[in-house]
Amino acid sequence: MKFVHIGRLQNAAGSRRPGYLEAHMKRGQVVQIRGMSFVQLSDQDYAAIGEEFALVKKAVSIPFVPKPGLGDAIHRVAGPIGRAIKWPCMKGDGTTDLIPGSPCDRARKLLNKM
């Protein structure tokens, strides 16, 4: 025999298919133990409900983020410094972006290939 706390069933119902809690109530019997409500089920019914209402697994996709190269690592440190001293390779729009084709941008790309 299994005794499952009703609060635990309510929490678990959020990650199960609809009808999980109702199936326990239908197959089991509600009993009071020390002022708390439990559903009493046979081992077979408990296992059958577990199989019928398997956990809902949500597919998680992780976006591909290329591993930064040496040039990106150096730019991460030197970019804010270049922006603060108004380095000529910087776009000048308040970001740490480099002007495409500038010597600094070419050096960053070259270091990324290493």
Buried (B, 14 or more C-beta within 10 A) or exposed (E): EBEBEBEEBEEBBEEBEEEBBEBBEEBBEEEEEEEEEBBBBEEEBBEBBEEEBEEEEEEEEEEEEEEEBEBBEBBEEBBEEBBEEEBEBBEEEEEBBBEEEBEBBBBBBEBBEE
